[in-house]
Amino acid sequence: MTAHEAFLNQFIDLYSSLFAHDGFGDIRIEIKILRRGQKEVIIHCGKQYRYVIDCDQALANESMIKHLLKRDLLA
């Protein structure tokens, strides 16, 4: 599993958990540009989950439609 896939799985799990919660919830994503073609993606949701993702490889094996959907989801 790539770091990008791990991030998406964690994000979907957190979103599902917040959506099912009977009350208020908060989730925020922060992206920092790093050197060597990487980005640090931080999920804030009570706890922080940090991933360093290689930008060139993150979307290399996905269809263009999946790429656009995930880009819109993460925007």
MODELLER restraints for C-alpha pairs under 7 A, 6 or more apart:
rsr = mdl.restraints
at = mdl.atoms
rsr.add(forms.Gaussian(group=physical.xy_distance, feature=features.Distance(at['CA:3:A'], at['CA:51:A']), mean=6.43, stdev=0.5))
rsr.add(forms.Gaussian(group=physical.xy_distance, feature=features.Distance(at['CA:3:A'], at['CA:52:A']), mean=6.81, stdev=0.5))
rsr.add(forms.Gaussian(group=physical.xy_distance, feature=features.Distance(at['CA:3:A'], at['CA:53:A']), mean=5.61, stdev=0.5))
rsr.add(forms.Gaussian(group=physical.xy_distance, feature=features.Distance(at['CA:4:A'], at['CA:53:A']), mean=5.90, stdev=0.5))
rsr.add(forms.Gaussian(group=physical.xy_distance, feature=features.Distance(at['CA:4:A'], at['CA:58:A']), mean=5.52, stdev=0.5))
rsr.add(forms.Gaussian(group=physical.xy_distance, feature=features.Distance(at['CA:7:A'], at['CA:51:A']), mean=6.61, stdev=0.5))
rsr.add(forms.Gaussian(group=physical.xy_distance, feature=features.Distance(at['CA:18:A'], at['CA:25:A']), mean=5.66, stdev=0.5))
rsr.add(forms.Gaussian(group=physical.xy_distance, feature=features.Distance(at['CA:26:A'], at['CA:45:A']), mean=6.00, stdev=0.5))
rsr.add(forms.Gaussian(group=physical.xy_distance, feature=features.Distance(at['CA:27:A'], at['CA:44:A']), mean=5.64, stdev=0.5))
rsr.add(forms.Gaussian(group=physical.xy_distance, feature=features.Distance(at['CA:27:A'], at['CA:45:A']), mean=4.71, stdev=0.5))
rsr.add(forms.Gaussian(group=physical.xy_distance, feature=features.Distance(at['CA:28:A'], at['CA:43:A']), mean=5.88, stdev=0.5))
rsr.add(forms.Gaussian(group=physical.xy_distance, feature=features.Distance(at['CA:28:A'], at['CA:44:A']), mean=5.01, stdev=0.5))
rsr.add(forms.Gaussian(group=physical.xy_distance, feature=features.Distance(at['CA:28:A'], at['CA:45:A']), mean=6.65, stdev=0.5))
rsr.add(forms.Gaussian(group=physical.xy_distance, feature=features.Distance(at['CA:29:A'], at['CA:41:A']), mean=6.94, stdev=0.5))
rsr.add(forms.Gaussian(group=physical.xy_distance, feature=features.Distance(at['CA:29:A'], at['CA:42:A']), mean=5.63, stdev=0.5))
rsr.add(forms.Gaussian(group=physical.xy_distance, feature=features.Distance(at['CA:29:A'], at['CA:43:A']), mean=4.69, stdev=0.5))
rsr.add(forms.Gaussian(group=physical.xy_distance, feature=features.Distance(at['CA:29:A'], at['CA:44:A']), mean=6.16, stdev=0.5))
rsr.add(forms.Gaussian(group=physical.xy_distance, feature=features.Distance(at['CA:30:A'], at['CA:41:A']), mean=5.78, stdev=0.5))
rsr.add(forms.Gaussian(group=physical.xy_distance, feature=features.Distance(at['CA:30:A'], at['CA:42:A']), mean=5.01, stdev=0.5))
rsr.add(forms.Gaussian(group=physical.xy_distance, feature=features.Distance(at['CA:30:A'], at['CA:43:A']), mean=6.53, stdev=0.5))
rsr.add(forms.Gaussian(group=physical.xy_distance, feature=features.Distance(at['CA:31:A'], at['CA:39:A']), mean=6.52, stdev=0.5))
rsr.add(forms.Gaussian(group=physical.xy_distance, feature=features.Distance(at['CA:31:A'], at['CA:40:A']), mean=5.62, stdev=0.5))
rsr.add(forms.Gaussian(group=physical.xy_distance, feature=features.Distance(at['CA:31:A'], at['CA:41:A']), mean=4.55, stdev=0.5))
rsr.add(forms.Gaussian(group=physical.xy_distance, feature=features.Distance(at['CA:31:A'], at['CA:42:A']), mean=6.30, stdev=0.5))
rsr.add(forms.Gaussian(group=physical.xy_distance, feature=features.Distance(at['CA:32:A'], at['CA:39:A']), mean=5.51, stdev=0.5))
rsr.add(forms.Gaussian(group=physical.xy_distance, feature=features.Distance(at['CA:32:A'], at['CA:40:A']), mean=5.05, stdev=0.5))
rsr.add(forms.Gaussian(group=physical.xy_distance, feature=features.Distance(at['CA:32:A'], at['CA:41:A']), mean=6.53, stdev=0.5))
rsr.add(forms.Gaussian(group=physical.xy_distance, feature=features.Distance(at['CA:33:A'], at['CA:39:A']), mean=4.57, stdev=0.5))
rsr.add(forms.Gaussian(group=physical.xy_distance, feature=features.Distance(at['CA:33:A'], at['CA:40:A']), mean=6.44, stdev=0.5))
rsr.add(forms.Gaussian(group=physical.xy_distance, feature=features.Distance(at['CA:34:A'], at['CA:40:A']), mean=6.67, stdev=0.5))
rsr.add(forms.Gaussian(group=physical.xy_distance, feature=features.Distance(at['CA:37:A'], at['CA:54:A']), mean=6.03, stdev=0.5))
rsr.add(forms.Gaussian(group=physical.xy_distance, feature=features.Distance(at['CA:37:A'], at['CA:55:A']), mean=5.68, stdev=0.5))
rsr.add(forms.Gaussian(group=physical.xy_distance, feature=features.Distance(at['CA:37:A'], at['CA:56:A']), mean=6.89, stdev=0.5))
rsr.add(forms.Gaussian(group=physical.xy_distance, feature=features.Distance(at['CA:38:A'], at['CA:52:A']), mean=6.62, stdev=0.5))
rsr.add(forms.Gaussian(group=physical.xy_distance, feature=features.Distance(at['CA:38:A'], at['CA:53:A']), mean=5.45, stdev=0.5))
rsr.add(forms.Gaussian(group=physical.xy_distance, feature=features.Distance(at['CA:38:A'], at['CA:54:A']), mean=4.47, stdev=0.5))
rsr.add(forms.Gaussian(group=physical.xy_distance, feature=features.Distance(at['CA:38:A'], at['CA:55:A']), mean=5.30, stdev=0.5))
rsr.add(forms.Gaussian(group=physical.xy_distance, feature=features.Distance(at['CA:39:A'], at['CA:52:A']), mean=5.82, stdev=0.5))
rsr.add(forms.Gaussian(group=physical.xy_distance, feature=features.Distance(at['CA:39:A'], at['CA:53:A']), mean=5.48, stdev=0.5))
rsr.add(forms.Gaussian(group=physical.xy_distance, feature=features.Distance(at['CA:39:A'], at['CA:54:A']), mean=6.73, stdev=0.5))
rsr.add(forms.Gaussian(group=physical.xy_distance, feature=features.Distance(at['CA:39:A'], at['CA:55:A']), mean=6.73, stdev=0.5))
rsr.add(forms.Gaussian(group=physical.xy_distance, feature=features.Distance(at['CA:40:A'], at['CA:51:A']), mean=5.81, stdev=0.5))
rsr.add(forms.Gaussian(group=physical.xy_distance, feature=features.Distance(at['CA:40:A'], at['CA:52:A']), mean=4.51, stdev=0.5))
rsr.add(forms.Gaussian(group=physical.xy_distance, feature=features.Distance(at['CA:40:A'], at['CA:53:A']), mean=6.35, stdev=0.5))
rsr.add(forms.Gaussian(group=physical.xy_distance, feature=features.Distance(at['CA:41:A'], at['CA:50:A']), mean=6.00, stdev=0.5))
rsr.add(forms.Gaussian(group=physical.xy_distance, feature=features.Distance(at['CA:41:A'], at['CA:51:A']), mean=5.41, stdev=0.5))
rsr.add(forms.Gaussian(group=physical.xy_distance, feature=features.Distance(at['CA:41:A'], at['CA:52:A']), mean=6.34, stdev=0.5))
rsr.add(forms.Gaussian(group=physical.xy_distance, feature=features.Distance(at['CA:42:A'], at['CA:48:A']), mean=6.59, stdev=0.5))
rsr.add(forms.Gaussian(group=physical.xy_distance, feature=features.Distance(at['CA:42:A'], at['CA:49:A']), mean=5.88, stdev=0.5))
rsr.add(forms.Gaussian(group=physical.xy_distance, feature=features.Distance(at['CA:42:A'], at['CA:50:A']), mean=4.71, stdev=0.5))
rsr.add(forms.Gaussian(group=physical.xy_distance, feature=features.Distance(at['CA:42:A'], at['CA:51:A']), mean=6.57, stdev=0.5))
rsr.add(forms.Gaussian(group=physical.xy_distance, feature=features.Distance(at['CA:43:A'], at['CA:49:A']), mean=5.28, stdev=0.5))
rsr.add(forms.Gaussian(group=physical.xy_distance, feature=features.Distance(at['CA:43:A'], at['CA:50:A']), mean=6.57, stdev=0.5))
rsr.add(forms.Gaussian(group=physical.xy_distance, feature=features.Distance(at['CA:59:A'], at['CA:67:A']), mean=6.53, stdev=0.5))
